[in-house]
Amino acid sequence: RALCCTVRSVLSLHSSSIAMNDPVQKVGGFRNRMVLIRHGQSESNVENILVSDPAVGRASYGLTEKGKQQAREACDRLVRALSTSSSSGGPGSSDDCDCSTDLDLLAERVVVVSSDFKRTRETAEIIHSGLGAKAPLRFSPALWERGMGELESKAGPNVYQLWEADGKDPSHKHFGCESVMEMMVRLSRLVRDL
């Protein structure tokens, strides 16, 4: 049977995930098919500030109209990609199940998991609805934005200093930020539990 007919798909949506213009990248070794989608353009993107404080991010800085359109487009590409990979000889596919004609079956098996930050929640709601997912939309603090410490609410370009330090030492905590290693631990636990 085709992959979407036999394996529950999991969509994890988070702001530091795969870019909106490339929603499907294949990575092996998981028992479920996982697709990571970055949120659409947010108000904080337009204002060019970093928002990682859950108290702020959960209540403010949702998607712009452009961001909502990006989420709808990502959903359309995702549906096409999942349908095509299952019906055209993609991983786990066979001739006895054509998922491109049975999106209801995909909707039965997909689970959407998101951060509850406003920008990611709005993106997840658009995709959840667009997929017609039957399982309730789930939220996890494991998908929160990386804690930005002293860079919180500062101009976005400040993050380049952080990324440079990340490249040298993924366990650093410069600027009081959450380290890459800490972030990887929480994300790994979520992936394991899904």
C-alpha positions as CSV (number, residue, x, y, z in Angstrom):
1,R,0.0,0.0,0.0
2,A,1.1,3.6,-0.6
3,L,2.9,5.5,2.1
4,C,-0.1,7.8,2.8
5,C,-2.3,4.8,3.1
6,T,-0.2,3.0,5.6
7,V,1.8,5.5,7.6
8,R,0.3,8.4,9.6
9,S,1.8,11.7,8.3
10,V,2.9,14.3,10.8
11,L,3.2,17.9,10.0
12,S,5.3,19.9,12.5
13,L,5.0,23.6,12.0
14,H,7.6,25.9,13.5
15,S,9.2,29.1,12.7
16,S,12.7,27.7,12.3
17,S,11.6,24.9,10.0
18,I,11.9,24.4,6.3
19,A,11.2,27.5,4.2
20,M,7.6,28.1,2.9
21,N,8.7,27.7,-0.7
22,D,10.1,24.2,-0.2
23,P,7.6,22.3,2.0
24,V,8.7,18.8,1.4
25,Q,12.2,17.5,1.9
26,K,12.8,13.7,2.3
27,V,14.7,12.4,5.4
28,G,14.7,8.7,6.2
29,G,14.8,6.8,9.4
30,F,11.4,7.8,11.0
31,R,8.4,5.5,11.5
32,N,6.1,8.4,10.4
33,R,6.5,10.8,7.5
34,M,7.2,14.2,8.9
35,V,6.9,17.5,7.1
36,L,8.2,20.7,8.6
37,I,6.7,24.0,7.5
38,R,7.8,27.4,8.5
39,H,5.2,30.0,9.4
40,G,4.1,32.5,6.9
41,Q,5.2,36.2,7.0
42,S,4.4,37.5,10.4
43,E,3.9,41.0,11.8
44,S,7.3,40.6,13.6
45,N,9.0,39.8,10.3
46,V,7.6,43.0,8.8
47,E,8.7,45.0,11.9
48,N,12.1,43.2,11.8
49,I,12.1,42.2,15.4
50,L,12.8,38.9,17.2
51,V,9.9,37.5,19.2
52,S,10.7,34.4,21.3
53,D,9.0,35.2,24.6
54,P,6.0,32.9,24.9
55,A,4.0,35.5,26.8
56,V,4.4,37.9,23.8
57,G,4.5,35.4,20.9
58,R,1.4,33.5,21.9
59,A,-0.7,36.7,22.1
60,S,0.8,39.0,19.5
61,Y,2.5,39.1,16.1
62,G,0.3,37.0,14.0
63,L,0.4,36.5,10.2
64,T,0.1,39.3,7.8
65,E,-2.2,38.9,4.8
66,K,0.8,37.9,2.8
67,G,1.7,35.3,5.4
68,K,-1.8,33.8,5.3
69,Q,-1.5,33.5,1.5
70,Q,1.9,31.9,1.9
71,A,0.3,29.3,4.3
72,R,-2.5,28.5,1.8
73,E,0.1,28.1,-1.0
74,A,2.3,25.9,1.2
75,C,-0.8,23.7,1.9
76,D,-1.6,23.4,-1.8
77,R,2.0,22.4,-2.5
78,L,2.0,19.9,0.4
79,V,-1.2,18.2,-0.8
80,R,0.3,17.9,-4.3
81,A,3.6,16.6,-3.0
82,L,2.1,14.0,-0.6
83,S,-0.4,12.8,-3.2
84,T,2.3,12.7,-6.0
85,S,4.9,10.9,-3.9
86,S,2.4,8.2,-2.9
87,S,0.9,7.7,-6.3
88,S,4.0,8.0,-8.5
89,G,6.3,5.4,-7.0
90,G,7.5,7.4,-4.1
91,P,8.7,5.8,-0.9
92,G,6.3,3.2,0.3
93,S,4.1,3.4,-2.8
94,S,2.6,0.6,-4.9
95,D,0.1,0.3,-7.6
96,D,-2.7,-0.8,-5.4
97,C,-3.4,2.6,-3.8
98,D,-3.7,5.9,-5.7
99,C,-3.7,8.5,-3.0
100,S,-3.8,11.3,-5.5
101,T,-7.5,10.5,-5.9
102,D,-8.2,9.8,-2.3
103,L,-7.3,12.8,-0.2
104,D,-10.0,11.8,2.3
105,L,-7.6,9.0,3.3
106,L,-4.8,11.4,3.7
107,A,-7.1,13.6,5.9
108,E,-7.8,10.6,8.1
109,R,-4.1,10.0,8.7
110,V,-2.5,13.4,9.0
111,V,-1.7,15.0,12.4
112,V,-0.8,18.6,12.6
113,V,1.4,19.7,15.5
114,S,2.4,23.3,16.0
115,S,3.8,25.8,18.4
116,D,1.1,27.9,20.0
117,F,2.8,31.2,19.1
118,K,0.2,33.2,17.2
119,R,2.1,33.2,13.9
120,T,2.6,29.4,13.9
121,R,-0.9,28.7,15.3
122,E,-2.5,30.7,12.4
123,T,-0.3,28.9,9.9
124,A,-1.2,25.5,11.4
125,E,-4.9,26.4,11.4
126,I,-4.8,27.2,7.7
127,I,-2.9,24.0,6.8
128,H,-5.0,21.8,9.1
129,S,-8.2,23.2,7.5
130,G,-6.8,23.0,4.0
131,L,-5.8,19.3,4.4
132,G,-9.2,18.6,5.9
133,A,-7.3,16.8,8.8
134,K,-9.7,14.8,11.0
135,A,-7.4,14.6,14.0
136,P,-7.5,17.7,16.2
137,L,-4.8,20.3,15.8
138,R,-2.2,19.8,18.5
139,F,0.1,22.3,20.2
140,S,3.4,21.7,21.8
141,P,5.8,24.0,23.7
142,A,8.6,21.9,22.3
143,L,8.0,23.8,19.1
144,W,8.3,27.2,20.6
145,E,10.8,29.7,19.1
146,R,14.3,29.4,20.3
147,G,14.7,31.5,23.4
148,M,16.5,34.7,22.3
149,G,17.5,36.0,25.7
150,E,18.9,39.6,25.4
151,L,18.0,39.7,21.7
152,E,14.3,39.5,22.5
153,S,12.4,42.3,20.7
154,K,15.6,43.6,19.1
155,A,16.1,44.1,15.4
156,G,16.4,40.8,13.3
157,P,19.9,41.5,12.0
158,N,21.2,40.9,15.6
159,V,20.5,37.2,15.0
160,Y,23.5,36.9,12.6
161,Q,25.9,37.3,15.5
162,L,24.1,34.5,17.3
163,W,24.2,32.2,14.2
164,E,27.9,32.9,13.8
165,A,28.5,31.8,17.4
166,D,26.2,28.7,16.8
167,G,28.5,27.6,14.0
168,K,31.5,27.6,16.4
169,D,29.8,26.1,19.4
170,P,26.3,24.7,19.4
171,S,26.2,24.6,23.2
172,H,27.0,28.3,23.7
173,K,24.5,30.6,25.5
174,H,25.7,34.0,24.3
175,F,23.2,36.8,24.9
176,G,21.4,34.5,27.4
177,C,19.9,32.6,24.4
178,E,18.8,29.0,24.4
179,S,21.6,26.9,23.0
180,V,21.2,24.9,19.8
181,M,21.9,21.8,21.8
182,E,19.1,22.6,24.3
183,M,16.7,23.3,21.4
184,M,17.7,20.0,19.7
185,V,17.0,18.0,22.9
186,R,13.5,19.4,23.2
187,L,12.7,18.9,19.5
188,S,14.2,15.4,19.6
189,R,11.9,14.4,22.5
190,L,8.9,15.7,20.5
191,V,9.9,13.7,17.4
192,R,10.5,10.6,19.5
193,D,7.1,10.9,21.1
194,L,5.2,11.4,17.8
